[in-house]
């Protein structure tokens, strides 16, 4: 009986040892991260990879190799995309912003040089040397919203207020900004704005256009603590937060729109 018990214990110990050895490598690294043995680093250097130093606040995609010692290499003369490594940031909008905590990515410091987010394409950064990338974050407030019409690129801080393709309705008291409707007469824009009397400001804007063939996009208008302005794209023309709601509709003939009440 004693020999039988010892045999069972030996089998159990062997199974535990096998499981421990088999799981040892998967606890530290995720295989989907393409983790490589640090001893292969010279091989990647010879075939054209260079070091990439990336802030923990950022994540990158591209021809990138991660090593067990925590270092990262990227293929020379390849392009990478950079996103914020934070669940509260919406990287599909411009700029990448955390609307909940009023924080946005206003720029990147690449090899010690600062680039505004409007000056670079974060989805196509060309790597030409060993590269370090760190984020520049700024706090902001939402001061209104805007509509862009037939605009291929988002206007940056210097061009927002002299673009002929923008229409604004200000949702907070900010006297330095004027309504730009007169700049858009060529699009025959008219508007009807309804504001609710509840605790949450509910802005319901209907815009009449001479044609619906225009490429219209709606945005929140953000002002940073450094007095820079950004347009944060609203998906499906609707946005809601704790303070207010924005709903934008487009129509060819405002006078016959049934949902507009005088």
N, C-alpha and C positions, 0 to 999 in steps of 0.2 A: 504493500500500500504506500509506504514511504517513497519507494522508487517511482511509483506512478505519479505521486504528487510532485516530486522533483522534476519529472518529465514534463508535466503540464506547466510548471513554473518556467522551465527552460524555454518551452515554446512561446509562452507569453512574453518573456523577456526578449526573445529573438524578434517577435513581431513588433514590439515597441521600438527596438533598435532600427528595424527596417523602416518603420513609419517615420522615425525621427530623422534618419538620413535622407529619406525621400522628400520630406517637407522642409528641410533645412534651407534650401535655396529659394523657396517660394515665399517665405515669411518676410524676407527683407526687400525683395524686388518684385515688381509686377512684370511678367513676361511681355506684356503689351508695350512696355516702355523701351523695348529693344536694348536691354542692359547687356553690356559686353564686359568680358574679362579685361581688367586694367592692363594685363600683360600684352594685349593686342593693340595698345595705343600707338606704338611706333609704326605698326602696319598701316593704321588709318592716316597717320601723318604722311607716310610715303605716297599714299594714293590721293592726297590732296585735301585732307581735313585739317581744320584749324580750331583752336579753342573758342568756345562760346560761353561767356559769363553772363548769366541771366538772373535778375532779381527774383526772389521767391514770390513777389507780387505779380509776376508775369509768367506766361507759358508760351511755348513756341512750337510751331509745326513746320516740317520741312525735312530735308535730308540731314537728319540729326542722329548722333549716336551718343548714348549715355553709358558711362563706365561705372564699375563697382565702387571706385574710390570717390564718386560723387561729381566728377568732372564731366563736361559735355563738349562734344566736338561737332562741327558742322562742315558740310562740303563747301570748299572754296568755290566762289563764283556761282553759288546757288542762291535761290530766293527762299526766304522763310516768312511766315506770318506770325504776328505777335498779338496775343490777347491778354486781358487781365485775368489773373488766377484768383477770382473771387466770385462766389455764387450770386452776389447781389448786383454784379455788373452785367448789363445787356450789351454784349459786344457787337450784336447785329445792328445796333443803332449808331448814329454818329452824334457826338463822340461817345466812346465807351464810358458809361456813367452808372453810378449807383444812385438812383432817384430816391431810394428810401433814406439814405444817409447823406444826401446832397454832396456827393464827391465824384469828380470826373477825372479821367486821364487827359490832361491838357498837353502833354508832350512826352518825349522820350529823350534820355541822355545816352547817346551812342558814342562810345569811346571818348567820353568827356565833353562832347559837343551836344548842346541842347537843340532839339527840333520840335517846333509846335506840331500838334497832331494834325493840323490842317495843311502842313507843309510836306508831309510824307504819306506814303501808302503803306499802312501797317500790314497789309496782306501780301506785299511784294517787296520786302527789304532785301537788297542785294548784299551778299557777304563777300567782301573783297580782301579781308584780312582778319586776324584774330579780333574778336569783337566782344565788347561788354555792353549790355543794355539795361538801363534802370528807368523806372517810371517817374513821371512828374505828375503828382496829384494836386488838384485844387478843389476847394469848397465852392459851392455856387448856390444861387437861389433862382427859382423859376419866376420870371417876371412877366411872362406872356406866352403867346404862341404865334406861329406864322405859317403861311402857305407859300411854297415855292412852285413856280410854274415854268415848265420847260427848262429846268436847271440841271445840267449834266453833273456838276459838282456842287457840293455844299459850299456856300459862300463862307469865307473865313471872317475873322474878327474885323479886318479892314474893309471888307466889301459888303457886309450884311446891310448896312444902312444907306448904301448908294446903288443897290441893285434894282433894276426896273422889273424884276420878276418876283418880287416879294410883296405880300400883303400882311399887315399886322393888326391884331387886336390886343391891346395891353390889358392884362388881368390884374396887375397891381399898380399902385401909384408910383410911377417912375417918370418924372416930368421931362427928363432929357430925351425921351424917345417920342417921336410923333407918329401919327397914323400915316402910312405911306400909300394910301389908296390912290392919290392923284398920280403917282408914278406908274400906275397899272391901268390907265384908261384904255390903252390899246387892247386890253383883254376884256373890256366892258364888265369889270367887276363891280357888283353891288352886294351889299350884305345886310343881313338881319340878325341881330344878336339878342338872345334871350338869356336873362340871368335870374336864377331862382332866388327866393327869399329865405331858403333854409340855411342851416348851419354850414353846409357844404356849398360853395359857389359852383353852380352848374352852368357852364357856358355852352350854349347851343347856337352855333353859327351856321347860317346857310349862305352860300356864295353863288351868285349867278354869273355864268360865263357865256361869252358869245358862242363858244363851241365846247363840247365835252371831249374833243380829241386831244386836248392838252394834257401833258403829263404833270398832274398835280400831286404834291406831297405835303403833308402837314407835319409841323414840328412844334415842340416846346422851345421857347426862347429862354436861354440860360445866361446868367451874368455871374462871372466868377468874382472871387475876392480880389483878383488882380485887375478888375474892370475889363475883362475880355468877354466877348459874346460868342455863343455857340448855338447852333440849331440841332436839337435832339429829335430825330424823326419819330413821329407817332405812327404806330402800326394801325391799319384799318380805320384811320381818321378818328380814333377814340382813345382817350387817356383818362385814367382815374387814379387819384391818390387821396390821402386823408384830408387835404385842404379843399380840393376842387375837382370838378370833372369837366373835360373838354370833349365836345362832340361836334364834328364838322361835316356838313352835307354840301353836295354840289348839285346844281340844277341849271337847266337851260333857260327857264322862265320863272323867275322868283314870284311873279304876281299870281301865278296859278298853282303855286305849291300849297297843298292842303295843310301841311303840318306847321305852317307859319301862322301864328295868331297875332293879331294886332293888339 
